[in-house]
Amino acid sequence: MFFPEGQIRVHVYGRPVDLRNSFDGLYALTRHALGQDPLSGQLFAFFNRRATQVKVLYWDRPGLCVWAKRLEAGRFVSDWSKVSTRETDWTGLKLLLEGIEPKRFKKRYQHPKNGKKRT
């Protein structure tokens, strides 16, 4: 998947979603909850309640695609009360997926030092 970074728009859904949903469920959320056209070529990002998983729905010329990521440690969203449905760009999505929140200066996960396991 290659996107021209300056042109792609990403819609981040600001409420937790049951990520057992796949193509049809995410399509319906995009159409009804976001009020957007899933076939527009834009990306639509959905997070689970614990904010440890994300699914991105997008239209590729021959059909719909779903891309998923699950974290082994940390969370994508630190506080759901501060999250709202919003539109961002490709760079904003990449930052979010890497755990960087522009208004915060704290990383979501830090690698344990000296071999100690962090919980």
N, C-alpha and C positions, 0 to 999 in steps of 0.2 A: 504494500500500500504506500503510494507516494502522493503527497498532497503539496500543492504550492502554498507555502507557509503564509504568505500575506493575503491569500484569497479565501481560504477555507474558514467557515464560521462554525463554532462549536456551541451547542446549547447544553448547559449543565442543568439537570433537573434538581431542584432544591429540596426534595423530600426523599426519604428512604424508599426503596423499591424492593419488592420480592424478586430477587434475581433468578428464581427458577423460571421466570419468564424468558422466552427466547424471541425469535423473530416476530411472531404474531403479537405477543403481549407487549413488547417494546414498541412495535409499530403502532398499536392502539394507544399507548401512553403518549407517544410523540404526536399523534394525530389529535387526541382529545385533551390531554392534560397540558401539553405545551402549545397546542394550537398551530403546529407546524406541519409541513408536508415532508414525510419521511423520504420521499423520492426526489427531494430537491438537491441532493448531493452534499448537504451539510451533515455534520456529525452531531449525535445526540448521546450524551453521557449520563448514565444512571448508576447510583451507588446503593449498596445494601445498608440495612439499619446499623450494623456495627461499623460501617465505613471501611471494611477490609477488602471489599470486592468492587469492581467497576465493570460495566459493560458499555460498549460504545456501538451504537447502531448507525450504519450509513449505507447509502445506495452506491453500489458500484455498477457500471453499465449493464452487466447481465443480470444483476439481482441484488438483494439485500445482503449485507455482511454484518456479523456481530463479532466484535473483538472483546476479549475479556482479560482481566488481570486480577490476581488474588495476592494479597500481601501475606507474608509469613510472620511479620512483626510490624507493629505500628498501625496507623490509620490514615486514610486519605483526608478525612474530615475530623477536625479536633472537637468541634462543638456544633451540633445540628441547629441550635437556636440562632447561630450567626450565618447560616447558609441560606441563600435564596436562589431561586431559579434565575439564571442569567445567561447572557450570551458572551462568549469570549472568542479568542482566536486560537489557532493551532499551538502557538507558543504558550499561551495560558494553560491549555490542556496538558502540554508536556511538563510544565512546572508543577501542576497539580499532581500528575502521576509520579513525579520524582519527590513529592513531599514538601515542596516549597510553596508556602502561602505568602503572596506578596506583602500582605499587611502584618505578617509575623516574621520574627527573626529566629524561630526555633524549628529545627528539623524534626520530623515525626519519629525518626528512628536513628539511634546511634549504635554503631557496631560495638559489641562488648569488648572490653580490654582484658588482657591477662587470661583469656580463655574462660572467663566467668560467663555463665548463661544469664541473660537478662530476661525478666518476666514482665 
